[in-house]
């Protein structure tokens, strides 16, 4: 008998692979990251959700870039690099 995880305990926030029961860490990938099984479409992001996630990630990257730019301007002598002790 093969392992059949109980689907009833799953919530939309904690999707699990139907084959191995592992948490699905990325609903953008079509394969389970643990067992490699193809995930059913109902466990993946819809095209609209995917677009929203990609847009949100881009906004976050732009905010981080702007934050780093402001930090570099606020620190005298900071050039954005890492000081490795004179090497």
C-alpha positions in Angstrom: 0.0 0.0 0.0 1.4 3.4 -1.0 1.4 6.5 1.3 -1.7 8.6 0.8 -1.6 11.8 2.8 -4.9 13.0 4.3 -6.0 15.9 2.1 -8.6 17.0 4.6 -6.1 18.7 6.9 -4.6 20.9 4.2 -5.5 24.5 4.0 -4.8 26.9 1.1 -1.9 28.3 3.0 -0.2 24.9 3.5 -0.6 22.9 0.3 1.1 19.5 0.4 2.2 17.1 -2.4 -0.5 14.4 -2.9 2.2 11.8 -3.5 4.7 12.3 -0.7 2.9 14.7 1.7 5.7 17.3 1.7 5.0 21.0 1.9 4.9 22.6 -1.5 7.5 25.4 -1.1 6.7 27.1 -4.4 3.4 27.1 -6.1 5.1 28.5 -9.2 6.9 25.2 -9.9 4.9 22.4 -11.5 7.0 19.6 -9.8 7.2 18.7 -6.1 10.6 19.8 -4.8 11.0 16.6 -2.8 9.7 13.7 -4.9 9.6 15.3 -8.3 5.9 14.4 -8.9 3.9 16.6 -11.2 1.6 18.7 -9.0 -2.1 19.0 -9.9 -3.2 22.4 -11.2 -5.4 23.1 -8.2 -2.2 23.3 -6.0 -0.5 25.7 -8.4 -0.9 29.5 -8.7 -3.4 30.5 -11.4 -2.0 32.7 -14.2 -3.4 35.8 -12.4 -1.9 34.8 -9.1 1.4 34.1 -10.8 1.4 37.6 -12.4 0.6 39.2 -9.0 3.4 37.3 -7.3 5.9 38.3 -10.0 4.8 42.0 -9.8 5.0 42.0 -6.0 8.5 40.5 -6.2 9.6 43.1 -8.7 8.3 45.9 -6.4 10.2 44.4 -3.4 13.4 44.2 -5.4 13.0 47.9 -6.5 12.3 49.0 -2.9 15.4 47.1 -1.7 17.5 48.7 -4.4 16.3 52.2 -3.5 16.9 51.5 0.2 20.5 50.4 -0.5 21.0 53.5 -2.6 19.8 55.7 0.2 22.0 53.9 2.7 25.0 54.4 0.5 24.3 58.1 0.2 23.8 58.5 4.0 27.2 56.9 4.9 30.2 59.1 4.2 32.9 57.1 2.3 30.6 54.1 1.6 31.0 52.9 -1.9 28.6 49.9 -1.7 31.5 47.5 -1.6 32.6 45.2 1.2 35.8 46.0 3.2 37.8 42.7 3.4 40.6 44.1 5.5 42.9 45.7 2.9 43.3 42.7 0.7 
